[in-house]
Amino acid sequence: MVDCFAEQRRLGPTGTRLDVGTVELVELDCLTARLNEHRSSRETTPKGHIGWPREIDSQILYVEAQRERLVGHLTRQVLYRM
C-alpha cells in the first residue's frame, strides 16, 4: 500500500522543507498510485463477494474526489502564476 503521511510529504530526504508545488505533485503521485491499487483490487476481487466490491468502489470514489480537488488546486496555481 502507498504511504501518504503528511509529515513524510512535508520533509525532504535530508529533513528540509520541500517546495509547496513539489509536495502537491508528490501527493498527486500518491493519490494516483492509491487509485491504481484500488482499481487493481477491484478487478481481482472474487465474483461471489458483494461487500468487498462495494467497499473498494467507495474507496475509489473517495480517492478520485481527493485527486480531482488536488488537480483543480494545481490548475488554479498554474493559472495564477501566468
N, C-alpha and C positions, 0 to 999 in steps of 0.2 A: 504494500500500500504506500501511497505517496505521503511524505512527511511535510506538513504545511503549518508548522508552528510559527506564530508571529515573530517571536524573538529570533528564530533562526533566519527568517527573511530579512529582518532589520539589520543584522550584523553580517559583515563580510567575513571572508576566511580568516583575516587577522584580527577580527573583532572591531573593525572600523565600520562606521555607518555607511550604508550604500546610498547611492543617489535614489531619490524617490521614484524616478522613472524606471530604474533598474529593479527596484523592489516590486513595482507593479508588473513588470514584464516577467519576473520570476513567479509572481502569483498567477499570472495568466498561463504560464507553462504548467504550473502545479494544477490549476483547475482543469486544463486540457488533459493532462495525464489522468487525473481522477475520473473525468468524464469517459475517457477511453477505457479505463479499468471497469467502470460500471457497465458500459456497453458490452464489453467482452464477457463480463459475468452474466449479463442478461442473456447473451447468445448461448452460453454453455449451461444455463440452468435446466435441470431435468424438466420434462414436459408435465409431469404429474403434480408438481408443486404449484399451488396457487399463491400462497403468501410471499414466497421469495421473489417472484417476478414483480409483484405489486410493490414490495419494499425497494427493490432495485429501481423500478420505474420512478418512484418518488424521490430517490436519491439522485437519479439522472436529472429530473426536473429541477431539483434544488441546485445542483451544480451548474446546470445550464443557466438558471436565473442569475447566480453569482457571476458567472463568466460574462453574461450579457451586460450586467451592470458595470463590470470592470472594463469591458470593451467600450462601452459608452463613455466612461470616465476618461479612458485613454484617448478616445476620439476627440472629446472636448478639449483635452490638454493640447493635442496637436493643433486643433483649430485655433485655440487661444494663442499659441506661440507663433502663428503665421502672421 
